[in-house]
C-alpha cells in the first residue's frame, strides 16, 4: 500500500464501474434487482469480450482531464473477476485489471483496486454465511484468499477500495486493521534476531554468483546457508546447523578470526589453502532462528568453487554451461 498522505491532496480521480452487468446496461445491481436466474446470468460471461476496452486510452483520458488516480472495479457483487485468477472460472478472458494498472503506472497515475467483499456467485455466498456457521467460515476464508491473491498479483497498489459491508459488521468481516497475530509473532521474532544479527544484514555488500560464468562476482553457495559480506568480514547464515564442526571450501582469502555473531564467542578454526574448518561449536544451534558465523579475513572475501573437485586452470563454465534442453 502506498503512503496515505497523497490521497487527500490528489483531489481528483477516475472511478470506473465495469463488469458483466455492463452488458445489460441497467446498473451493477441488475442481477439482484431483477432476480435473474443464475444460469441466465452466468451465461452472460460468454458474451463479455471487452473489445473496446483500451487501458492506454483510459489512462490517457484521465491524464488529459487532470486526474491524479484511477480506481477500477476488479470484482463487483456479482463475483465476475476482471483479472487473472486461480480461484474461479467466472472471470474475463483478459486481464483488464493488469492492463489498466500497467497503463496507469506508465503515466504516473496512482492506482486503486475496488473489490467487493460481498459475492453473489461463489458458494457459499453471504446469505448462506448468515444462516450457517460452517458456511460462514468457508465464506470468510474464500474472501481472504481472493483479496490476498489480488493484492499479491498487482502489488504495489495505492488504494484497496472495499465495497459492501453487507451482511456483516467489522467484527464479522474480521477486514479491522490490526496486524494478524501470526504475523506479529513472526515479525517480532525476526526483530529480536536482528537485534543481535543486524550486522550481517544491514549495510552489507552483494555476495552473489552466476550459474554459468564466473565473471567478476565474488560469491558461491553452501548447503548450510547463504552468505553476506561487509568489508573484510564474511557472514555465514547457517540455517542448517551440523553440530560441533562446520567446513567451508573455496575461500580465496585468509581467515584471521571466527566468531559466533550473537554471543561474540570465538570459534576455533584451521585453514588449509581455501578450506576452513570450524571446530568446538555447540552441538545445538546458538540461535534458534538462524545462527551466524562471522569470518574476519585479511582482505575483502571471495568464495569460488565449481562443478568439479577443483577449479580448472582454463576458461570454464561456472556450473551450467548452456540452457537446459529439457522443455517444461
N, C-alpha and C positions, 0 to 999 in steps of 0.2 A: 504494500500500500504506500502511496506517496505521502509527502509532507502535507498535512491538512491545512496549512496556512495559506495555500494558494487559492483554495476554493472560494472563500468569501470575497477575494479580490478579483476573481475571474469574471464575475458579474453576469456573463452571457454565454450560453452554450446551446447545443443542439441535442434535443432528446428525441430519439427515434423509436416509435412504436411500430413493430413489424412482426408478422408471424403468419401462421396458417390461416388465421381469421381474416387476413388481408384479402384472401381470395373471394370472400363473401361480401366484404365491404360494408359490414353492419356492426363494426366495433369489435374490440377484443374479447368482450363477454358474450359473444353471439351464441356459443355452444351452450352456455349456462342459461341465457335469457330465453332462447328458443327451444331448449331441451331437445337438441338434435340427437338422434340415435347414435350411439357410439360407433357402430360400423360405418355409418354415413360420414361422420366427422373424420374418422381415421382414413377413409378413402380419399380425402382431400389431399393427403400427403403426396399421392402420386401426381397431382397436378401442380405441385409447388416447384417451379423451375427458377424463379427469381432472375429471369433472363435480362431484365432491365436494371438489376441491382449493380451499380458501379461504385465500389468503395472509393476509388480515386476521385470520382466526380463528386461524391457526397462530401469527402474531406475538403476538396477544393471549394465547394459551395460554402461550407462552414467558415473557412478562412476568409472567403470573399465577403461574407456577411459580418465579419468582425467577431466571430465566435472564438472562444478560448478552449472549449472542451466539447466532447461528444459523449452521450450516454446511449447505449444500444441495448435493445431488448434481446438478450441471449435466449430467454425462455419465458413466455408468459404463462398464465394459469393453465392454459391448455396442455402444457407439457411438451410442446413441439420445440426441439432444440435447433437453434440456428448456428450450431458449431459441431465440430467433430467430437464424438463421444463414444466411449466403450460401454456405456451403461444403458443404452436404449437404441432401438432401431427407428424410433419415432423422431426423425430429425431431417434436416435439409441435406440434400446430396452435396451441397457446397458448404465450406466453412466460411459463412458470411461474417461471423464474428472475427475470425482471424484476418480476413481480408480488410475489414474496416479498422481493426487495431493496427495493422501494419501501415495502412494509409494515413491514419492519424499521427502515428509516431513519426512518420517521414516528414510531416508538416509541423511538428512541434505542438500538436494539439494534445491536451490531456484526454485520457480515455476512461470512461466509466462503463461498467457492465451491470445492466439491470438483470435481476434474476428473481423470479417468483419463488417464494417458499411453498406456497400452495401449488398443487399439481393435480389436475383433474384426470390425467391419462394414466399415470403409473399406479400400480396396485401394490399394496393397499393405498387408497387415496386418503385425503384428510378426513372425509366423513367416516370411513372405516376406522381411522385412528382415534376419532372421538368415541366411537362405540366400543372399542376393544383394546385393552392394554397391550396385548401381544402385537396387534396391528400397529398400534402407536409406536412401539419400539422399532418395528421394521420401517415404518414411515420416516421416523426421525433419522434412523441410520442411513436410509436412502438419500434423504435431504442433505445430510452432512457429506456423504460420498460425492454427490453431484456438485456441491459447492467447492469441495476440495479439488475435484477434477478440473473445474472451470478456472479457478484462480491459479492452479498449478500450470495449466496449459498456456495461459496468457500473461503470466507474471512477467514484469511488474505492471500493475494497473493502478489507477489513481483513485477510483471510486468503485465500491461494490454497493450497488443500489438494490436492497432487498425490497420486495413488494409483497403485500397481502399478509397481514398478521393472522387472518382467519385460518383456523379456528382456535388459535392458542395465544396466550399472552407470552411475555418474555420468558417466564419460567417454563412454560410448555414447549417453547421452541429451543430452549436451552442456550441462540444466536447472540448473552448478557454482557459481553465484552471482557470478561475475566480471562486470564490465561489458563488453559486447561491444566488440571493438576498433574497429569503425566508429563506435560511439557515443563512445568515448574520444576519437577524433580530432576528431569534430565538437564535442564539449563543450570540449575543450582549446583548439580554435581560437576558439570563442566567448569562452572565458575570457581569452585573450590580447587579443582585440578589446575586451573590457570594461575591461581594464587602462588602455587609452588613450581609451576612448569611454564609460565608465560614466556620465560626467556627463550624457549625453543620454538615459540610461535610468532611472537611479535618482533618486528624488525629483522627478520631472517631473510636470507637470500634464497633464490631458486636453486634447488638441487635436484634437477630432473635429468632424464636420459631419453635418448631417441632409440626406438627399437631397431632401426635399420642402419643408422650411421652414427658414428661417434661424434663427429663434428667437433664443436668447441664446448660441449656440455661437460659437466663435472660429476654427474650423479650416476648411480646404479641402484639396484634394488636388493632387498633382503626378505626372506620368508618371515623373519621375526617382526618386521615392521619398517616403516618409511624413515627417511632422514630429512632433517633441515640443517641449515648451516648459517653461521654468523661469524664473520671474520675468520679467525683460526680455529673456531670451535665447530665440531661436528656433533649434532644431536641425533641420537638413535632412539626413536619412539618404539619401544619393544612391546608391541601389542601381544606377542606370543612368547611368554616367558618360558625359558627352557630349564630353569633351575639354577644351579650354582655356577655354571660356566656358559659363556657366550663367545662365539668366534666370528670374526668379521674378516673377509678376504678382499683383496683388490684395492687396498688403501694406498694412495700414491703420495704419502707424506709420513712423517714420523710422529707418533703419539708421545706427548710429554706427560700427560696426566689423564686419568679417567675417574669420573665421579658420578655417583647416583644423584641426579639433579634435585630430587625432592628433599633429600636428607643431608646432602653435602658429604656423604660417606665416600672416602677414597676407595677405588677399586684396584686390586692388584692385577697387573697385566704384563704380558710379554709380547714382543713383536719380532717376527722373523720376516724380513722383506715386507711384503704388503699384508701379511697375515697377523692379525691381532687377536690374542686370546685373553679374555677377561675371566678371572677366577675368584673364588671366595665370595661370590654373590649369595644373597639369601635364597633359600630353597623356594620360598613363596615370593611373588612379585612385591616390591616395596611400595607399590601404589596399585590399588585395585582396578583403577580405570585404565591407566597406561603409564608404566614406568618409563623413565627417560634416562639414558646414559649419555653424559657429556664427555666427549673426547677432545682434549686440548692438544692441538697439533702445532708443528713447527712452521706451518705456512697454511694458506687457505686450503682446506682439504678437498681432495678429489678422490673419486672411487670409480674403478673400472675393472670389470671382469668381461666375459664374453660367453659365447655359446660353447666354447671348448674348455679344456682343463688348463690352458694357458693362453695368454694373449698373443696372437700371431705377430710376426715381425714384418708382415707385409700388409698393404691395404686390405681391409676385410669388412664384411657387414657386421654390425653390432650383434644382432640376434636374428632378425628375419630379413633375408636377402631380397625378397621380392613379395609382391602382393600374393595373397593366398589364391590358389587355383580352385579352391572349394567355394562354390557359389551358394550363398544362403538364400 
